[in-house]
Amino acid sequence: MKDHLVKATADGVRIYAAVTTDLVNEAIHRHDCYPVAAAALGRTMTAALLMAANLKNKEALTIKFDGDGPLGKVTA
């Protein structure tokens, strides 16, 4: 299955759903992530995609988690 983003609207409500398996697997492969880091990166990337789905023209979005745990920083 290919990755995809689906948008729906009804009575002033917007709904977004995404399948990002291929995107996340590519990022995990490129960054050579351990399982916990892979989960954090995948969730952060998916969240960034869902939030950016509403942006216009040349707007940009960055999500950054700066933790004091073993992962440290996660940025998408």
DSSP file (Angstrom, degrees, kcal/mol; ACC not computed):
  #  RESIDUE AA STRUCTURE BP1 BP2  ACC     N-H-->O    O-->H-N    N-H-->O    O-->H-N    TCO  KAPPA ALPHA  PHI   PSI    X-CA   Y-CA   Z-CA
    1    1 A M              0   0    0      0, 0.0    21,-0.2     0, 0.0     2,-0.2   0.000 360.0 360.0 360.0 136.3    0.0    0.0    0.0
    2    2 A K        -     0   0    0      1,-0.1     2,-0.1    19,-0.1    19,-0.1  -0.499 360.0 -98.1 -81.1 154.1    1.3    3.5   -0.8
    3    3 A D        +     0   0    0     -2,-0.2     2,-0.3    17,-0.1    17,-0.2  -0.426  52.0 171.5 -66.7 146.8    1.3    6.3    1.7
    4    4 A H  E     -A   19   0A   0     15,-1.5    15,-2.6    -2,-0.1     2,-0.4  -0.995  30.3-142.7-157.1 158.6   -1.6    8.6    1.5
    5    5 A L  E     -A   18   0A   0     -2,-0.3     2,-0.4    13,-0.2    13,-0.2  -0.991  17.8-162.9-123.7 129.4   -3.3   11.5    3.2
    6    6 A V  E     -A   17   0A   0     11,-3.2    11,-2.2    -2,-0.4     2,-0.4  -0.948   3.1-166.9-117.6 132.8   -7.1   11.8    3.2
    7    7 A K  E     +A   16   0A   0     -2,-0.4     2,-0.3     9,-0.2     9,-0.2  -0.929   8.6 175.1-118.0 143.1   -9.0   15.0    4.0
    8    8 A A  E     -A   15   0A   0      7,-2.3     7,-3.1    -2,-0.4     2,-0.4  -0.995   8.7-166.9-144.0 147.0  -12.7   15.3    4.8
    9    9 A T  E     +A   14   0A   0     -2,-0.3     2,-0.3     5,-0.2     5,-0.2  -0.989  11.7 164.6-133.8 145.6  -14.9   18.2    5.8
   10   10 A A  E >   -A   13   0A   0      3,-2.0     3,-1.5    -2,-0.4    -2,-0.0  -0.861  69.0 -17.0-160.8 123.9  -18.5   18.2    7.2
   11   11 A D  T 3  S-     0   0    0     -2,-0.3     3,-0.1     1,-0.3    -2,-0.0   0.869 129.5 -44.0  48.9  47.9  -20.4   20.9    8.9
   12   12 A G  T 3  S+     0   0    0      1,-0.2     2,-0.5     0, 0.0    -1,-0.3   0.588 113.7 116.9  78.9  10.0  -17.4   23.0    9.8
   13   13 A V  E <   -A   10   0A   0     -3,-1.5    -3,-2.0     2,-0.0     2,-0.4  -0.940  48.8-156.6-113.5 131.9  -15.3   20.0   11.0
   14   14 A R  E     -A    9   0A   0     -2,-0.5     2,-0.4    -5,-0.2    -5,-0.2  -0.897   8.1-169.0-107.2 137.0  -12.1   19.0    9.2
   15   15 A I  E     -A    8   0A   0     -7,-3.1    -7,-2.3    -2,-0.4     2,-0.4  -0.990   2.6-173.3-127.5 131.9  -10.8   15.4    9.5
   16   16 A Y  E     +A    7   0A   0     -2,-0.4     2,-0.3    -9,-0.2    -9,-0.2  -0.974   4.1 177.6-124.4 139.2   -7.3   14.2    8.4
   17   17 A A  E     -A    6   0A   0    -11,-2.2   -11,-3.2    -2,-0.4     2,-0.4  -0.997   7.4-171.5-138.7 142.2   -6.1   10.7    8.2
   18   18 A A  E     -A    5   0A   0     -2,-0.3     2,-0.5   -13,-0.2   -13,-0.2  -0.989  22.1-157.6-138.9 143.9   -2.7    9.5    7.0
   19   19 A V  E     +A    4   0A   0    -15,-2.6   -15,-1.5    -2,-0.4     3,-0.1  -0.988  23.6 165.3-113.6 116.5   -0.9    6.2    6.2
   20   20 A T     >  +     0   0    0     -2,-0.5     4,-2.7   -17,-0.2     5,-0.3   0.013  28.1 124.5-123.6  26.8    2.8    6.9    6.4
   21   21 A T  H  > S+     0   0    0      1,-0.2     4,-2.6     2,-0.2     5,-0.2   0.916  78.9  43.6 -57.4 -49.3    4.4    3.5    6.6
   22   22 A D  H  > S+     0   0    0      2,-0.2     4,-2.1     1,-0.2    -1,-0.2   0.907 114.4  50.8 -65.6 -41.6    6.7    3.9    3.6
   23   23 A L  H  > S+     0   0    0      2,-0.2     4,-2.0     1,-0.2    -2,-0.2   0.938 113.9  44.0 -59.4 -49.1    7.8    7.4    4.7
   24   24 A V  H  X S+     0   0    0     -4,-2.7     4,-2.7     1,-0.2     5,-0.2   0.901 111.6  52.8 -67.0 -42.1    8.6    6.3    8.2
   25   25 A N  H  X S+     0   0    0     -4,-2.6     4,-2.2    -5,-0.3    -1,-0.2   0.887 109.0  50.5 -61.8 -38.2   10.4    3.1    7.0
   26   26 A E  H  X S+     0   0    0     -4,-2.1     4,-2.5     2,-0.2    -1,-0.2   0.917 111.7  47.5 -64.8 -43.2   12.6    5.3    4.7
   27   27 A A  H  X S+     0   0    0     -4,-2.0     4,-2.3     2,-0.2    -2,-0.2   0.908 111.5  50.6 -64.4 -41.8   13.5    7.6    7.5
   28   28 A I  H  X>S+     0   0    0     -4,-2.7     5,-1.4     1,-0.2     4,-1.0   0.910 112.3  47.6 -61.6 -42.4   14.3    4.7    9.9
   29   29 A H  H  <5S+     0   0    0     -4,-2.2     3,-0.4    -5,-0.2    -2,-0.2   0.925 113.5  46.8 -64.5 -45.7   16.5    3.2    7.2
   30   30 A R  H  <5S+     0   0    0     -4,-2.5    -2,-0.2     1,-0.2    -1,-0.2   0.852 119.9  38.6 -66.9 -34.9   18.3    6.5    6.5
   31   31 A H  H  <5S-     0   0    0     -4,-2.3    -1,-0.2    -5,-0.2    -2,-0.2   0.485  99.9-133.5 -96.0  -3.2   18.9    7.3   10.2
   32   32 A D  T  <5 -     0   0    0     -4,-1.0    -3,-0.2    -3,-0.4     2,-0.1   0.941  39.2-168.7  51.2  56.3   19.6    3.7   11.2
   33   33 A C      < -     0   0    0     -5,-1.4    -1,-0.1    -6,-0.1    -5,-0.0  -0.421  23.3-126.4 -82.5 148.0   17.3    4.0   14.2
   34   34 A Y     >  -     0   0    0     -2,-0.1     4,-2.8     1,-0.1     5,-0.2  -0.480  43.2 -96.1 -76.9 162.6   16.8    1.7   17.2
   35   35 A P  H  > S+     0   0    0      0, 0.0     4,-2.1     0, 0.0     5,-0.2   0.859 123.0  45.7 -54.9 -43.6   13.2    0.6   17.7
   36   36 A V  H  > S+     0   0    0      2,-0.2     4,-2.1     1,-0.2     5,-0.2   0.920 115.8  46.6 -67.8 -42.1   12.3    3.2   20.4
   37   37 A A  H  > S+     0   0    0      1,-0.2     4,-2.7     2,-0.2     5,-0.2   0.874 110.2  54.7 -65.5 -36.6   13.8    6.0   18.3
   38   38 A A  H  X S+     0   0    0     -4,-2.8     4,-2.6     2,-0.2    -2,-0.2   0.907 108.3  48.3 -63.3 -42.2   12.1    4.7   15.2
   39   39 A A  H  X S+     0   0    0     -4,-2.1     4,-2.3    -5,-0.2     5,-0.2   0.922 113.4  47.1 -64.4 -43.9    8.7    4.9   17.0
   40   40 A A  H  X S+     0   0    0     -4,-2.1     4,-2.2     2,-0.2    -2,-0.2   0.921 114.6  46.4 -64.4 -44.3    9.3    8.4   18.2
   41   41 A L  H  X S+     0   0    0     -4,-2.7     4,-2.8     2,-0.2     5,-0.2   0.927 112.8  49.8 -64.0 -45.2   10.6    9.6   14.8
   42   42 A G  H  X S+     0   0    0     -4,-2.6     4,-2.2    -5,-0.2    -2,-0.2   0.902 112.6  46.2 -62.1 -42.5    7.7    8.0   13.0
   43   43 A R  H  X S+     0   0    0     -4,-2.3     4,-2.2     2,-0.2    -1,-0.2   0.884 113.7  49.1 -68.4 -38.0    5.1    9.5   15.3
   44   44 A T  H  X S+     0   0    0     -4,-2.2     4,-2.3    -5,-0.2    -2,-0.2   0.920 112.2  47.9 -67.5 -42.9    6.7   12.9   15.1
   45   45 A M  H  X S+     0   0    0     -4,-2.8     4,-2.2     2,-0.2    -2,-0.2   0.908 112.8  48.6 -63.4 -41.9    6.9   12.8   11.3
   46   46 A T  H  X S+     0   0    0     -4,-2.2     4,-2.4    -5,-0.2    -1,-0.2   0.902 111.0  50.3 -65.8 -41.0    3.3   11.7   11.0
   47   47 A A  H  X S+     0   0    0     -4,-2.2     4,-2.4     2,-0.2     5,-0.2   0.910 110.2  50.3 -62.2 -42.3    2.2   14.5   13.4
   48   48 A A  H  X S+     0   0    0     -4,-2.3     4,-2.5     1,-0.2    -2,-0.2   0.903 110.2  50.5 -62.8 -41.1    4.1   17.1   11.3
   49   49 A L  H  X S+     0   0    0     -4,-2.2     4,-0.9     2,-0.2    -2,-0.2   0.924 111.6  47.1 -62.1 -45.7    2.4   15.8    8.2
   50   50 A L  H  < S+     0   0    0     -4,-2.4     3,-0.3     1,-0.2    -2,-0.2   0.891 115.6  44.9 -65.9 -39.4   -1.1   16.0    9.6
   51   51 A M  H >< S+     0   0    0     -4,-2.4     3,-1.0     1,-0.2    -1,-0.2   0.873 112.4  51.6 -71.9 -36.0   -0.5   19.5   11.0
   52   52 A A  H >< S+     0   0    0     -4,-2.5     3,-1.8     1,-0.2    -1,-0.2   0.614  86.2  85.3 -76.1 -12.0    1.2   20.8    7.8
   53   53 A A  T 3< S+     0   0    0     -4,-0.9    -1,-0.2    -3,-0.3    -2,-0.1   0.692  90.9  50.3 -63.1 -16.5   -1.8   19.5    5.7
   54   54 A N  T <  S+     0   0    0     -3,-1.0    -1,-0.3    -4,-0.2    -2,-0.2   0.434  85.8 114.8 -99.8  -2.3   -3.5   22.9    6.5
   55   55 A L    <   -     0   0    0     -3,-1.8     2,-0.3    -4,-0.1     6,-0.0  -0.320  54.6-140.6 -74.0 153.8   -0.6   25.2    5.5
   56   56 A K    >   -     0   0    0      4,-0.1     3,-2.4    -2,-0.0    -2,-0.1  -0.818  51.3 -36.8-112.4 152.6   -0.8   27.6    2.6
   57   57 A N  T 3  S-     0   0    0     -2,-0.3    -2,-0.0     1,-0.3     0, 0.0  -0.012 125.4  -7.3  42.4-115.7    1.8   28.6    0.0
   58   58 A K  T 3  S+     0   0    0      2,-0.0    -1,-0.3     0, 0.0     2,-0.1   0.075  93.4 132.8-103.7  24.6    5.3   28.8    1.5
   59   59 A E    <   -     0   0    0     -3,-2.4     2,-0.3    -7,-0.1    -4,-0.1  -0.382  38.0-159.2 -70.1 154.9    4.4   28.3    5.1
   60   60 A A        -     0   0    0     -2,-0.1     2,-0.4     2,-0.0    -4,-0.1  -0.920   9.5-156.8-136.1 160.5    6.5   25.8    7.1
   61   61 A L        -     0   0    0     -2,-0.3     2,-0.4    15,-0.1    -9,-0.1  -1.000   5.7-174.2-140.7 135.3    6.2   23.8   10.2
   62   62 A T        -     0   0    0     -2,-0.4     2,-0.5     2,-0.0    -2,-0.0  -0.999   6.8-162.5-129.5 132.5    8.8   22.2   12.5
   63   63 A I        -     0   0    0     -2,-0.4    13,-2.7     2,-0.0     2,-0.4  -0.964  13.8-179.8-112.9 129.4    8.0   19.9   15.5
   64   64 A K  E     -B   75   0B   0     -2,-0.5     2,-0.5    11,-0.2    11,-0.2  -0.988  15.4-167.3-134.9 125.4   10.8   19.5   18.0
   65   65 A F  E     -B   74   0B   0      9,-3.0     9,-2.5    -2,-0.4     2,-0.7  -0.961   6.5-170.6-107.7 122.0   10.8   17.4   21.2
   66   66 A D  E     +B   73   0B   0     -2,-0.5     7,-0.2     7,-0.2     2,-0.2  -0.802  19.2 170.2-116.4  87.7   13.7   18.2   23.4
   67   67 A G        -     0   0    0      5,-2.6    -2,-0.0    -2,-0.7     0, 0.0  -0.479  41.6-136.1 -98.3 167.1   13.7   15.6   26.1
   68   68 A D  S    S+     0   0    0     -2,-0.2    -1,-0.1     3,-0.0     5,-0.1   0.214  76.3  97.4-103.5  13.4   16.2   14.7   28.8
   69   69 A G  S    S-     0   0    0      3,-0.3     3,-0.5     1,-0.0    -2,-0.0  -0.086  99.0 -75.4 -87.5-168.1   15.8   11.0   28.2
   70   70 A P  S    S+     0   0    0      0, 0.0    -1,-0.0     0, 0.0    -2,-0.0   0.738 128.1  54.6 -65.5 -24.1   18.0    8.6   26.1
   71   71 A L  S    S-     0   0    0      1,-0.2     2,-0.7   -35,-0.0    -3,-0.0   0.819  80.7-174.3 -79.8 -30.0   16.6    9.9   22.8
   72   72 A G        +     0   0    0     -3,-0.5    -5,-2.6     2,-0.0     2,-0.4  -0.631  56.3  13.0  74.7-112.3   17.4   13.6   23.5
   73   73 A K  E     -B   66   0B   0     -2,-0.7     2,-0.4    -7,-0.2    -7,-0.2  -0.800  56.3-172.3-105.6 141.2   15.9   15.6   20.6
   74   74 A V  E     +B   65   0B   0     -9,-2.5    -9,-3.0    -2,-0.4     2,-0.4  -0.993  14.4 180.0-127.6 123.8   13.5   14.5   18.0
   75   75 A T  E      B   64   0B   0     -2,-0.4   -11,-0.2   -11,-0.2   -30,-0.1  -0.980 360.0 360.0-130.0 135.6   12.8   17.0   15.1
   76   76 A A              0   0    0    -13,-2.7   -12,-0.2    -2,-0.4   -15,-0.1   0.264 360.0 360.0-133.6 360.0   10.5   16.8   12.1
